[in-house]
Amino acid sequence: MSSSSSSSSQPKTLRIGIIGFGPFAQFLAKTMMKQGHFIRVTSRSDYSELCTNLGILFFRDMGAFLESDNEVIMISTSILSLSRVVESIPFNCLKRPTLFVDVLSVKEHPKDVLLRIMPEECDLLCTHPMFGPESGKDGWTDLTFMYDMVRIRDQPLCSSFLHIFSSEGCKMLEMTCEEHDRLAAQSQFLTHTIGRILSEMEVEPTPIDTKGFQKLVQVKESAVKDSFDLFSGLFIHNRFARQQMKNLEVALEKTKEKLQERSKELQDPIISKF
Ligand SMILES: O=C(O)C(=O)C[C@]1(C(=O)O)C=C[C@@H](O)C=C1
């Protein structure tokens, strides 16, 4: 079972089970399969046809999925449905102590849920690939992969999983789930919020777009390509997101005040001469 001494540099082929098979999991699974790993899937929606086309086993029944003896189980549900799904896992069907890996876009929430519900003998790796089907469509080189080894006893197995991303050229960044959420609120959540605001404003390309405006339109377009459930999850389950929303409101008010002050100054007959 374990890698032999003569092949320690040889990447290990993993049996990876995936819970939740939306576009993000499908995107990750394609590269895993390209690397030769064996994938099994279970999901609330019926992906049996898609899985047949991809040559992947699809299990409608979570118990049968667990009995299919995966070394790693990757959780890729929506943020909002995580607790419900994890609470419904019949852990007694597991054949072995398994490495559970989550790939959700918030990190403290899955860490808390999984530590609370998962059996003690299972290891837990919390991760966030900071890219997806859009940003990673031309390969993963130089894209960031964040991870927190929350409870790891089988180090070789964990390294084999991380190797999937490092071998594609990802920038591997180890940090705590808390630090991730603090930074992601300032970056990913803010980007999605600005994109959603631009969408509410019905911002569209014009014949005289500047480069800066073209980038804004891109921010809007990529935000609305992701589901509103993802956006809601980034807000509801990242405790730092609320403060970012307040910062945005305060910054808008301050910017308006600065413009009003400037307009007042310019109405002064002496200043307006220049
Ligand atoms: O590239 C994409 O398709 C994405 O939307 C990726 C994106 C994002 O940019 O917000 C969305 C979800 C993942 O958590 C990581 C990144």
The ligand as an SDF file (V2000), in Angstrom:
LIG
                    3D

 16 16  0  0  0  0  0  0  0  0999 V2000
  -11.8440   31.3800  -11.8600 O   0  0  0  0  0  0  0  0  0  0  0  0
  -12.9890   31.3060  -11.5110 C   0  0  0  0  0  0  0  0  0  0  0  0
  -13.8470   30.7410  -12.2110 O   0  0  0  0  0  0  0  0  0  0  0  0
  -13.4130   31.8670  -10.2030 C   0  0  0  0  0  0  0  0  0  0  0  0
  -14.4250   32.4740  -10.0850 O   0  0  0  0  0  0  0  0  0  0  0  0
  -12.5160   31.5550   -9.1190 C   0  0  0  0  0  0  0  0  0  0  0  0
  -12.8020   32.0690   -7.7500 C   0  0  0  0  0  0  0  0  0  0  0  0
  -12.8220   33.6160   -7.7120 C   0  0  0  0  0  0  0  0  0  0  0  0
  -12.0470   34.2000   -8.4770 O   0  0  0  0  0  0  0  0  0  0  0  0
  -13.5120   34.1940   -6.8960 O   0  0  0  0  0  0  0  0  0  0  0  0
  -14.0640   31.5100   -7.2440 C   0  0  0  0  0  0  0  0  0  0  0  0
  -14.0830   30.4710   -6.3980 C   0  0  0  0  0  0  0  0  0  0  0  0
  -12.8740   29.8660   -5.8190 C   0  0  0  0  0  0  0  0  0  0  0  0
  -13.0010   29.8450   -4.4540 O   0  0  0  0  0  0  0  0  0  0  0  0
  -11.6580   30.6100   -6.1300 C   0  0  0  0  0  0  0  0  0  0  0  0
  -11.6590   31.6270   -6.9640 C   0  0  0  0  0  0  0  0  0  0  0  0
  1  2  2  0
  2  3  1  0
  2  4  1  0
  4  5  2  0
  4  6  1  0
  6  7  1  0
  7  8  1  0
  7 11  1  0
  7 16  1  0
  8  9  2  0
  8 10  1  0
 11 12  2  0
 12 13  1  0
 13 14  1  0
 13 15  1  0
 15 16  2  0
M  END
$$$$
